[in-house]
């Protein structure tokens, strides 16, 4: 007699508990060696090592540095992608930051990866997969953080990638063509009121921009009048952006936060090449488009004021997330079963940050859940993992519980999730409308 769904969940959870030390060691090792997007070679190597130890067939160099392991079920009526993110963000002041790059896992992506690997331990070698009517792709995805834009532009020019974010790249190169739905999560859901998790976020979206001011170099002391100061143009442009802020409506959650990435070459040379990177964030596309027009106009005004040239390169960041209740309900039920109803927040909790996982929600059913287990603000030097049972192991357990619910009994629940989902765009439409690539 085949095991019941409850028995399969118990088998998977027990396997995760048996391997808890390995899962924790893996998550901690990633935290200790952070890498930035499209540079996650050590993290990918650690992931491949686990897949090899478990006998999971995998492909590497997916979207440059990604790794995808494949688990086959008893039949193939649906395919679920469990995703974790490989990259870190720059937080130089953090005690665990890489001294050379400033990279640190202050966004908790190592927790994502621990949850992904924990799910592998729960599903492999337990006999669970043969009782499921679908497949699972374990996807370690690069470059979620929308950072180092000029570096990524160089990779694009070299033909190594085509998209600035990892999940956009996966869509473009066809890595998700056979995927029916995506499950992933992010740590940082604690509210201070005893809440440990939520089944899904609503997030804001963002356009990225690289602004280049071109002036004319001259001796800054002897003949500054012969130059055109690109830094002055940039300063005026930044002030003009600030003057737009009162026109942004609170309901749209518009955020604009530029940084100067190049301010000049030498103190005694009038700066002739100055660079700025910024996002234009918002919780809806209409507001983002309106705000970026104002931002572009403001930056251009800085150049006009001093006679410089302004070049603005607009990059597709991430879209605002579209929660899908039919799918989130499955995850929510397992959170409640594992953690207790009083520990789980309502569906669709608001989050002012963004993620490229949001893009996937426009073309396929996507869960981007949240777990606590961490303290300190995201992307700050205070960020720390304080509860690995929650941040690593509970994630893995809810992953396998959800997979079993979706793929048990002819993958009936997965089929329902697929049938009721109404995509905003096809893959082709998404790439054209948001990523600015036609296929």
C-alpha positions, 0 to 999 in steps of 0.5 A, a space after each residue: 500500500 502506498 504511503 498517505 500524504 501525511 506519511 510522506 511528509 513525515 518521511 521527508 521531515 525526518 530526513 531533514 532532521 537527520 541531516 540538520 547538521 549538514 544543512 546548517 553547515 552548508 548555510 553557514 559556509 555560504 554566509 562565511 564566503 559571500 559572493 556578488 551576482 554573476 560571480 558566485 563560483 564558490 557558492 555554486 561549487 558547494 551546491 554541486 558538491 551536495 548534489 553529487 553526494 546525494 546523487 542528484 543529476 545537475 547542470 551547472 553554468 546555468 545563466 553563467 553561475 547557476 546550478 539546477 538539480 533534477 528530481 524525477 517523480 513516479 510520473 511527470 504531470 507537473 514540474 515544480 521549481 524550488 529556488 534559492 539565490 546564490 548572491 550576496 549584497 555589498 555591506 562593507 561594515 558587516 563583520 562577515 563581509 568579504 574584505 576585498 569586495 564588501 559582499 555580505 549575506 545581509 539579505 539572507 540568501 544563504 538561508 534560501 540556499 539552506 532551505 533548498 538544500 534541506 529540501 533535497 535531503 528531504 526528498 532524495 533517498 527517502 522514497 518520497 519522489 516515487 510516490 509523487 506524480 511530478 518532478 522537482 527542479 532544485 534551482 540555485 539562481 544567480 544575481 537577484 540583487 540588482 547591483 553592479 550594473 556597469 559590471 553586468 553591462 560589461 558581461 552583456 557586451 561580452 556576450 556572457 549574459 543577456 539580462 541584468 538579473 538572474 531570473 530574467 536570464 533564466 526566462 530568456 534562455 528557456 530554463 523555465 519553459 518546462 516549469 509549471 510553478 515556482 516556490 521560494 522564500 525570503 527571510 526577514 518576515 518577523 514583525 516583533 509580534 511573534 509572527 514567524 512566517 507568511 505565505 507571500 509578499 506583495 513587493 515594489 518594482 524597479 527600473 534601473 538607470 545608469 547615468 553618465 555625464 560627459 564634460 571636458 577635462 582641463 587643469 582644475 587649478 590653472 584653467 578650469 574655465 576651459 573645461 566642462 565640469 561633469 561633476 557639477 552637472 551631476 550635482 545639479 541633476 541630483 538636486 533636481 531629482 530631489 526637487 521632484 520628490 514632493 510630486 511622488 504620491 505616498 500610495 505609489 511607494 516611489 523610491 529614488 536613491 542614486 549613488 555616484 559610482 565615478 566622480 572624476 579621475 584626479 583632483 587637479 583635473 576638471 571631471 569629464 566623466 561622471 557616473 551615477 546608478 539609481 533605481 526608480 521604485 514603485 508598487 505599480 507600473 504606471 507610477 514607475 513610468 511616471 516617476 522615471 520620466 521626471 527623474 530622466 528630465 531632472 538628470 538631463 537638466 543638470 547637463 543642460 545647466 553646464 553644457 555637458 552631455 547626459 546619457 541615460 541607460 534605462 535597465 529593466 529591474 524587477 516588477 511589482 509582485 502579483 500574489 496568487 491566492 490559490 497557490 499561496 493557500 497551499 503554502 499557508 496551510 503547511 506553515 500553519 501545520 508546522 508553526 501554528 496558526 498564531 505564528 503565521 501572518 495573513 497572505 500577501 504581506 506588504 514589503 517595500 523591497 523588490 525581487 526579480 522573483 516578482 517577474 515570474 509571477 506575471 508568467 507563471 504561478 509563483 510563491 515568494 514566502 517569508 520566514 523570520 529567524 533573523 534580526 537587524 535590518 536587511 542590507 545592514 551591518 546589524 543583520 544576523 541569523 539568530 534561529 537556524 531551526 527556523 531560517 534553514 530547517 523550517 524552510 526546507 520542511 515547508 518546501 517538501 510539505 508543499 511539494 508533496 501536497 502539489 504532486 500527490 494523487 496525480 498532481 491534482 493540486 498542481 493541476 488546479 493551481 495551473 488551471 486557475 492561473 491567468 498570466 499577465 504576459 506570455 514569455 515572449 510578451 514579458 521579454 518584449 514589454 519589460 526586458 526590452 528583448 524580442 525573441 
